[in-house]
Amino acid sequence: MRTIPLEGIHTVGLDLGKRFFQVHGVDGQGGKVVNVRLRRADVEPFFAVLPRCRVAMETCGGAHHWGRLLRGQGHEVKLIPAQFVRPYVKSNKTDAADAEAICEAAQRPGMRFAAVKELDVQALLTLHRTRRLLVKQRTQTVNSLRGQCAEFGVVAPQNRAGVAHLIAVVQDPADQRLPAVAREALAVLVAMLEQLRERIAELDRKVREWHRGNAVSRRLADIPGVGPLTATALTAALGDGRQFQSGRQFAAFFGLVPRQTGTGGRVQLGRISKRSDPYLRTNLVHGAQAALFWQLRRDGPGAPKLRERISAKSVNRVAVAMANRNARTAWAMVRRDAPYQRGMTAAPAA
């Protein structure tokens, strides 16, 4: 690696890549000091000899790994969501322009940053992502089995019992509705479906083990509509909760608040924004729907008020509102390090 000037660098914008990384460094006054492309093997040695400074990156693949590595070298690491960097890209989009835009965005006083995830949190998120992929593949396999059986007049209800009926038809050689060649092909789908169910059950067991071993996750599971799967995902997303200024900001981060549009002092509220990762938002909404229906079936003291809200709005709107409240409650529980109590959505004391 050729000699590169390293003195006087205050902020560095690092554009990540697979083979090549672009570095854009400026001094305390914003003047450019260095703009160079590095190979992957040269990145760690470069920052090892670089005086301590602020290093900014986009939140993309590998950002948390490099964030932990550079933070271990003593640098101040800042992760910026990609949509906040885009307005600072000048003219054509290149690696050099991206690195300069990252460096420029990191120096803005009102910029929002993401927290660097720890190793155990990323391992937990890997469990969730792998499980989500397997669930998606299971759904695809069931839909394929159902559709191909329907081509031969074998139709079943859209539930687990219906899937079990289709599997029984495929595994029954005496059933003459399926030709032998089709039965052999569908038997492959049945075997895939059984393997996917076993793998998903194994991942569920590992998630429950992690949940039982984490005190924060166990407390979050006390929220109505939050089970071990959602509680572990909330624990990974929240961390210590300090990267969010309020519970509403945490709910807004996952797109559980209305999208605001307006001008001239008139603000209109639309549908929820659906920002960030849809996985946690989906789990929160589905859990809120289950808790809502459970409260209605119990017909407890709060059931009349819920029915009134549903009649005024709709079931889905009330469920999303409950999911929003659960997210804000989870943030308050983590920030206060306190057990679940109704109405825990206020900001903690300074």
N, C-alpha and C positions, 0 to 999 in steps of 0.2 A: 504493500500500500504506500502510495507516494506521500510526501510530506504535506501536511495540511495545517494551516494556521489555526491554533486552538485558543489563543489568548483573547480575552475580552468578550467571550460569548456569554450572553445572558439568557437567551431563549433559543431553543432548537425545535424546528418543525421536522418531524420524522415521518416520511411517507413509506408505509410498509409495503412489501411485495413478496413474491415467492423467491426470486433469485437476487433482485437488486433493490436497494433501499436508497431513497433520496434524502439528503440531509440539507436543511436550510437553517443557518444560524445567524442571529443578529446580536448586536451589543445592547447596552442599556438604553440607548437613544433610538433604537430601531434600525440602525444602519447595518447593511449586510456585511457579514464577516466571512462566511463560508457557504458555498452551495455546491455540493459534491455528491456523486453517486457511489455507493458502496456495495460490494458483494455481501451476501449473507454472512459469510465467515469473517468479514472484516468489521461488522457492526459492533460486536461485543468488545474487541480490542480498541476500537475507536473511542467508545464512550468510557472505557476503563481509564484512559489517559486524559480524557476531557475534564477540565475543572467542573466542580459541581454547578449545575445550572438547571433551568426548567426545560423539560423535554415533553413536547406535546405530540400526541398521535390521535388518529381517528379510531373510533371504536369499531374495528373490523377484525377479521380472523387473525389470531395471534397477538392481538394488542395486549391482552392481559398477561400473556407470557412475557412479552418484552417489557411490559410495565413492571412486573415483579423483578425481572432481571436488572433493569436500569435502576429501580428503586433500591435494590440491594447494593448497587455501586455508589449510592449516596445522592443520586439525582432526584429532583422533584418531578414526578411524573403526572401529567395531566392527560386524560382521555376526553376527547371531544366527539359528540355524535356527528355523523357525517353530514346531516342536514344543516348543522350550524356552521360547517366549514364551507359549504358550497357557495354561499354569497361572496366569499372573499377570493374565489378563483378568478384570475384576470385572463381575459381573452381565451385562447385555446387551452384545452385541458391536457396537461402533460405532468409527468412526475415532478419536475422542477416547480411547475406552477402550483401543484397540489401541496408540496412541502412548504412553499412560501405562504400559501393560504392557511395552512395549519398553524404556522408560526404567527401569522397575523391575527388569527382568531384567538390564539392562546393569550395574546396581550390585551384583549378587550376586557374592560372592567366588569361588564355584565355577562360575560360568557358563562355558560353552564357546562359543568364537567361531570363525567361519570367516574365512579369509584373503581379502582383496580380490584378484581376478584381474587380472593385467596385460592390456594391450590385445592383445599378440601371442598370449597364451594363449587369450583369448576368441575370437580369429580362428581359432586351431587347433580349438577346440571347435566352432565353427560348421561347419568342414569335416566333423568327425565327425558332428554332428547332421544335417547335410544328407545325408551318405552313408547314415546310418541310415534316414532317411525314404525315400530312393530305394530302398534294399534292401527295405524294407517294401512299397513300392508294386510293386516287381518281384515279390515273393512273391504279393501279391494278384492281379496280372495273370496270373501263371502258374496260380494256383489257378482263376481265372475261366476261362481258356482250357481247362484240363484238365476242369473240370466241364461246360462247355457242349459240348465235343467228346464227352464221355461220353453226353450226351443223344441223340446220333446214332449211338452204338455205336462211337465211335472212342476207344479206351482205350490208354494208353501207360504204361510203367513210371515210377515216381516218382523220376526222376533226370534229369540233363542230357540224356542220350541220348533219354529219353522226351519231353522238351520239344522237342528238335530234330525228333523224329518227328512230333509234332503240328503244328509249324510247317510241315514239308514237306507234310503233308496239306492244311493250309489254303491253301498256295501252289500246290497242284497242281490246276488246273481239270479235269483228267481224272478225278479221284477223285469218283465219284458218290455217296459216302456223305454229303457235305455239300451241302445246297441252296444255290443261288446267293446268296439273301438272307443266309443264315447265314454263308456264306464271306466275303461283303463285311464283315459285322459283325466276324467273328473276325480279318479282316485288319487292322482297326483295333487290336486287342489285340496282334497280332504287331508292328505298327509301333511301338506304345508300348513293347513289350518290348525292341525293338532300341534305341530311344532311351534307355531307362533303362540298358541295359548300357553304352552309350557314356558316359553321364554318370557312372556309377559308376566306370568305368575312368579317366575324367579326374580324378575326386576322389581315387582311389587313387594316381594319379601325383603329385598335389600333396602328399598325405600323405607319400609316400616322399621327395619333395624336401625337405620340412620335416624329416623324420627324418634324412636324410643331412647336413643342415646344423646339427644339434644334437648336441653331444657327449654330453650326458646320455642322450638317447634312444638313441643308438648303443650306449652301455654297457648300458642296460637290455635291449636286444635280445639280449644274450648269455645272458640267463636262459633255461633250457629252457622252451619253451611260450610265450615272449613274442616276437612278431614286430613289424614296424614299426608296425602299426595299434595294437596294445596298448601298445607302448613310447611312442608319442606321447601316447596317452591317459593313461598313467601319469605322464609328464613334466608334462602340464597339471594333473593332479590333485594331484601332490606339491608342485610349486613347489620351495622349498628344504627342505621336510620339517619345518620348525620348528613348524608348527601342530599336528603330531602328536608326542606325547611318546614314543611307541614304535612299533615295527613292528606290534605287535598292535593298537594303537589305530587305525592306518591300515587294517588288515584289518577291524577291527570297524566302521569308518566306512562301508565298502562292503558290510557285511552278510555277511562270510565267516566269522563265528564263531558258535557255537551261542547260541541265545536262552536266557537264564537266568531261571528262575522258582523261587520258593521262599520259605519263611518258617520261623521257629523254628529257624534254623540249618541247615535242609535245603535245598540248592540242587539243582535239577534242570536238566539240559542238554537242550534240545530241538533242533529243526532250526535251520539257519542263519537269522539274523534278516532277511536280504535288505533291509537298509536302504539309503538313499541312492539314487544313480543306478544302475539295473540294467545300464547299457551296459558299464561297465568290469568289473563283476563277471561278466557274461556272457562277455566276451572273455577274462578270466583263466581261467574254468572251461573254456571251449572249448579254449584253448591248453594247459591242463594235461591235458585228455583226449587231445589230439593227441600231446603229449610222452609221456604214459603208454603209449599204444598203440605209439608208436615204440620206446620202451625195451623193451616186451614182444616186439616183432617182432625186435629186434636180439638178444634173448636174451643180454644182457651179464651182468656180475657182479651187478648189482642186480635182475635179472629174477626170480630165485627169491623174494626178499624181497617184491617187489611182488605176485607171485602169492599169497603167503601172506597179505598184507594184504587183497587182493581177496577171497580165499576167506573171511576172517574178517569182513569188512565188506561192501563192494560196490564196483563200479567207480566209481560216481558219488561215493560218500563219499571214496574215495581221491583222485579227481580234485579234489574241493573242498578236501581237505586240501593237495594240491599247489598249488592256486591261492592258498590262504591263505599257504603258505610263500613263494610267488613274490612276493606283495604285501609281505610283511615283508622279504624280501630286497631288493626294489626300494627300500623306505624306507631300509634300512641303506646301500645303495649311494649314494643321493642325499645322506644326512646325512654320510657319511664321504668323499664325493667319490672313491670307489674303484671299481676294476673288479670284475667278478663273481667271487665265490668261493663255494664250497659252504658253507652254514651261516652266511651273513651275516645273521643275524636279531637279534643282540644289540644293545643300545643303544650308541651311540657314547660315547666318553670325553668327560667334561665339559671 
